[in-house]
Amino acid sequence: MKILNVSRRAFLGTMAVSGLVLAVGLPRLRSAGKEAKKYGADSMPNGWVDSPLAFVAIAEDGTVTITCHRQEMGQGVRTSLPMVVADELEADWARVRVQQASGDQERFGNQDTDGSRSMRHFFEPMRRCGASARTMLRQAAAARWGVPIDEVRALNHEVVHAPTQRKLGYGELAVAASRLPVPARDTLRLKKPAEFRYIGKGKVKLVDGPDMVAGRGKYGIDTVLDGMLFAVVARPAVYGGKVVSYDAAAALKVPGVVQLVEIPGTPPPSEFQPLGGIAVVARNTWAAIKGREALKITWDDGPNATYDSTAYKAALEKSTRSPAQLVHERGNVDTGMAKAARRVQAEYYIPHMAQAPMEPPAATVRIVGERCEVWTATQAPQVTRDRVAKRLGFPSERVTVNVTLLGGGFGRKSKPDYVVEAALVSQAMKGAPVKLTWTREDDIQHGYYHTVSVEHLEAGLDSAGKPLAWLHRSAAPAIASIFGPDPKHEQPPELGMGLVNVPFLIPNLRVENPEAEAHTRIGWYRSVSNIPHAFAIQSFVAELAAAAGRDPKDYLLELIGPARRIDPRTLGDGWNYTESPQRYPFDTGRLRRVIETAAKEAGWGSKLPAGQGLGIAAHYSFVTYVAAVVRVAVNEKGEVAIPRVDVAVDCGPQVNPERIVAQFEGACVMGVGNALLSEISFKAGRVEQANFNDYQVARMNVAPRDIRVHLVASDFNVPLGGVGEPGVPPIAPALCNAIFAATGKRIRTLPIAGQLSA
């Protein structure tokens, strides 16, 4: 552990003073040897911070303010992380308020709210943060009373001297405690789980709930500043397109339009930079939109003008039918296939999809002198800060990113291109505050899309129906294509999302990855490449079960085999969601348990009415184990209803069970939308969909009538898993397997849409 003498900010109700503060993250030690590989939070940019000086303030009236450095987009992180601090602090939750951190990873540690890792990476640091503040309050009370600290304990917002029952409130101790050094980590006494007041109880309500329900919650799109201008952008319809010329005359005649600003584009790979185009600046958003409609622009569509989803699907299918780049192998598939009594083959297609958060991207920027201030809904405030600073030519410390509530994110708001656009327009308007808004059409047609993929699987079965050989070819454009030269192959994180790390007891297995060139911006989408891989593999397992005449659940469990803990590297996965393979092995016992739990709770094996069926699927993602059983009813018109879904979850310790259940309910609805409805398609390089009339998401009429989430019990000796994303992947295959059980029809292409009406 390293001690640094640094400047302290105001803490515990006092003005800033100088003192000793613990270094954050892991100390960087110089060594002649190779630096040890870092995992988890240590591997993330700026690591973690656990000092109460960054996160806790106590006023003299006893009000505790806890800063949340992760972004709220419906998952409840502004409740759950402060709740952990408050528990270890022994604070009365009724006297706690939460404030949002600005973008500053040097101060707060990593702030990227993605990858289902906010609680996974910050549970322990936030516990230490609360315990440190609690210890400082106890030390202050012991000093005032002149008693040993061992006689002093913190209890529900007070410090109590056990022998005399004297008490001091936190507010009374705030000033004295602030003058003490932060305790060393190895001296802290963390609570035992039996002592938790809030953690694991599921009784703490969302801090933002009342404001959200009453319409008082402030989202990025709600920002209002004095003298604010409004802007929208006409962007190239084709990725890599650019403005050749434009006629501004008609646009400038629209009442309320003030000025046009040309935004230079960024040729592919464009990372998080704007696509380019013409911004229309006006006195209100409606005027800006009407001005954009009046613009006359001549575009050069560039090299992606021929991108066509139908042709691309055919090209992917062709590429998956021939040998390709080997990414994982055990045994000899050719030998296994040659010995097989029967061969089974299937191909699965998953289209592009858009995140389509209910609040489309929006950002407000104001520049005063050499300082820039941003108000926006972003999942990545430090990334936003850095990209804005670089584009404006400012030092990063002169850019402030104020984070609002997010009206949904799903990965789209990890990419701050829309914030950079607003900054450039404000700069062009001499620093005037500008709110730049994306319309729904902008969001659907100019986003970062979930990858499109074709999954080709073959298996050779012995006479008893057991697989002797397994071949999987997965072709999908990579997210890495937006960051550098297109690798044309899925990268280790994508390969590790259920493609190579298949835990089945199959003696001969080969996974190949054909080329797939990107022709649009590929970006993170909730659960990322787990979606196509789980859909294909779990659907194919059900097909093999049918070919073998076996029950799908029993067949799946037999493939997984007995409980064992597998080093993910032996499965070809060296990524493992950035987590240590020793701390987070692939535990097939936990995977089996969620399958068995979901099946039992759903009444697997019970007789159902005609036209109804049960389907099962399971998947490991974000170091969490999930199984789903979907019950469907298909009528004579081919219309699908979902009376019930049972989801079993093993995410390790459950810090906020109520929020975990809510996350898996939402993931279930999103997974149903992915399977039934959602598709982005391209023609002549252009997205064919524009709004929710043709890019459909799950609404109430298709949502499951009853979603039951079953949390598998775990103790706090097990490391935490992710929660936000793992619920999505098993839903589509479980749904399609249920449709087969109900109708005898296999679904291998998503979305299902009208495939059952024929």
Summary of the structure (lengths in Angstrom):
residues: 758
radius of gyration: 27.4
end to end distance: 67.3
largest distance: 83.9
contacts: 2787
relative contact order: 0.11
helix: 32%
strand: 24%
